[in-house]
Amino acid sequence: MAWFTGLVLFVLVWWTLLFAVLPFMNHPTSEADPVSGWRGTPTRPFVLRTVVITTIVAVIVWLVLIGVINSGWISFRHGWIGGPADLN
């Protein structure tokens, strides 16, 4: 796998996991905002902690994906997932 493909894969994994990690350990405010009336904003968002946790989990998932892709367990060139065999 080329370095650019690996980088794009990492960005996709990180961005997807960001939305999975974002709601953890966030507690919404109990009272509505006096101006807008919104209640969903977290009292303390901990953005840096969320980014660090997302990056750590993304590196682990990315390494597993790189391992599976480079191992040949899943191939779009050969096997039942691959295209039709060359008939020449």
C-alpha positions in Angstrom: 0.0 0.0 0.0 1.3 3.4 -0.9 1.9 6.0 1.8 -0.8 8.3 0.4 -3.4 5.5 0.5 -2.4 4.8 4.0 -2.7 8.4 5.0 -6.2 8.7 3.4 -7.3 5.5 5.2 -6.1 6.9 8.5 -8.0 10.2 8.0 -11.2 8.3 7.1 -10.8 6.0 10.2 -10.0 9.0 12.5 -12.9 11.0 11.2 -15.4 8.1 11.6 -14.1 7.3 15.1 -14.3 10.9 16.2 -18.1 10.7 16.0 -18.1 7.4 17.8 -15.9 8.8 20.7 -17.5 12.2 20.9 -20.5 11.4 23.1 -18.5 9.4 25.7 -18.0 11.1 29.1 -19.9 14.2 28.1 -22.7 15.3 30.4 -25.3 17.8 29.1 -26.2 20.8 31.1 -29.2 20.4 33.3 -30.6 23.9 32.6 -31.4 25.4 29.3 -29.4 28.2 27.8 -31.2 31.5 28.6 -30.7 32.9 25.1 -31.3 30.0 22.8 -33.1 27.5 25.1 -30.7 24.6 24.0 -30.0 21.9 26.6 -27.6 19.6 24.7 -24.3 21.4 25.1 -21.9 19.6 27.4 -20.9 21.3 30.7 -17.2 20.6 30.0 -16.5 19.3 26.5 -12.9 18.1 27.0 -12.0 18.5 23.3 -8.3 17.7 23.7 -9.1 14.5 25.6 -11.5 13.5 22.9 -8.9 14.2 20.2 -6.3 12.2 22.0 -8.6 9.2 22.6 -9.8 9.3 19.0 -6.2 9.3 17.8 -5.1 6.4 19.9 -8.1 4.3 18.9 -7.7 5.3 15.3 -4.0 4.2 15.2 -5.0 0.8 16.6 -7.8 0.3 14.1 -5.6 1.7 11.3 -2.8 -0.8 12.1 -5.3 -3.7 12.1 -6.7 -2.6 8.7 -3.2 -2.2 7.3 -2.3 -5.7 8.6 -5.4 -7.2 7.0 -4.9 -5.4 3.7 -1.3 -6.3 3.4 -1.8 -9.9 4.6 -3.9 -10.9 1.6 -6.8 -12.2 3.6 -9.0 -9.8 1.7 -8.2 -9.3 -1.9 -10.2 -7.6 -4.7 -7.8 -9.1 -7.3 -8.1 -12.8 -6.4 -10.6 -15.2 -4.8 -14.4 -14.9 -4.6 -14.3 -11.1 -4.1 -12.1 -10.6 -7.1 -13.3 -9.9 -10.6 -13.7 -12.4 -13.4 -10.7 -14.6 -14.2 -8.6 -13.7 -17.2 -9.9 -15.9 -20.0 -6.9 -15.7 -22.3 
